[in-house]
Structures are given as C-alpha cells and as structure tokens.
C-alpha cells in the first residue's frame, strides 16, 4: 500500500472517530425552574448533571427549553433524545416508550414559616388557618387533602414567581410559603445577596407533601446505560454534591 493510500485511510478513520465523538443529544429540559433549569444562563442542576455525565463520554449536549408539558410531546415524537422529570408513573400515564434512568433527583415541597412564629404543622389541614403562598398550580397536583385545605382557606394564594414567595416570607407579609426545598435555598441565597431583605432569619420547615423522585428518559438504551454508570461514578466521588452546592449549598439528595 502506498503512503498516499495509507494516509487517506488514516484520515477516513480519524474522521469516523471524530463523528462518533461529536454525536449530539437533544434534551428537552422544560422551561425555567431555577435552580434546576436556568435557560438564560444555559445551566442549572439538571443541565449540569447531564453535561457532566455525557459530555465526558464524547456526546454533545443540545439543550431545548420547551413549555413544560411539551417535553412529553417532544420525546414521544422523536424530536429529542432525552427528557427530564420522569418516573414509572409518568411513563405509564403518558404511554411513553423509552429507557428510564436510575433515580437521579427528587422534588420535595415543604411548608416554610419563620421560627419566631412558633407554628407547629403536622398535617396539611393545619395550614387552613394561616396565610399561605404556593407555586402556581399546586392546588391541582398535590392531592385531595391539599385541595380541601385550599377550599377552606380564604388567605391561600398562588403565584408563578417563586422569588416573590421568599421575599414575602422574610418580609413578614404572610405566615407560610410552600415550595421545593432546592428552590427555597436558591432564592433565599439570591434574595439575601441583594441586601434589601434579611433572609438569615431562622425558619421552620414542614415535610407535609412527600417526594417526587425522578430520572431521565432516553430514546437509546445504550446511552441510558452510559449515563447510569457515569452518574454513579460521579456521585461516588462527590461530584454530584458539588453541582448542588454550586447553586444551593449542601443538599441531601440521597433519600
């Protein structure tokens, strides 16, 4: 074989390997939900987890920020390779076909109040006597007991701006806010850094609503398997904890 032919063959092999290394994965993250997903910055806990696990394996991550419900359609129609906030219940309800990852994270809503108030909540119905500000749509998805509390509470309200929830609580404008613990920590830190409201006031938190444990769904089984293995490796060396700490400080995501 001449040197010219050999060089040509080597170039073809190099080009093929380069193409494999640059394989793109389209991922639907839903819309903004700091600190989980922050579209304006192209980052967030979930974005960083997928980048750290898969980019090191030669994949190129292409984030797509859809309206939340559309992530289901995007995956079902094959427009994306991966989407977030998946578990067996969602897959069964939506009749999706794909490969579910291991559990990666959990949303967990808490009721938060200022410790100075001395509130003691042991059940959702205890909230009916207090002014509550929750995230938009909570009354439709947190179950019958929650809906009953809402119906009996004239001072219950919801808002799409979760930063506002933090400001209202620490400005002592209401009794209770209800939101995910990581979102609480993220916006508490952000609002506190602005220096206008004291967010260092002690709080009580009440785990009344349970967890929503989630992973990702993949179109390709092999990519799913690579993700699971790489996630376990990163978790074992503390790298996943570092991602959480980047946004909210230390976080217990082992439950």
Secondary structure, 3 states (H helix, E strand, C coil): CCHHHHHHHHHHHHHHHHHHHCCEEEEECCCCECCCEEHHHCECHHHHHHHHHHHHHCCEEEEECCCCCHHHHHHHCCCCCEEEEECHHHHHHHCCCCEECCCCEEEEEEEEEEHHHCCCCCCHHHHHHCCEEEECCHHHHCCHHHHHHHHCCCCEEEECCHHHHHHHHHCCCCCEEEEEHHHHHHHHHHHHHHCCCCCCCCEEEECCCCEEEEEEEECCHHHHHHHHHHHHHHHHCCHHHHHHHHHHCCCCCCC
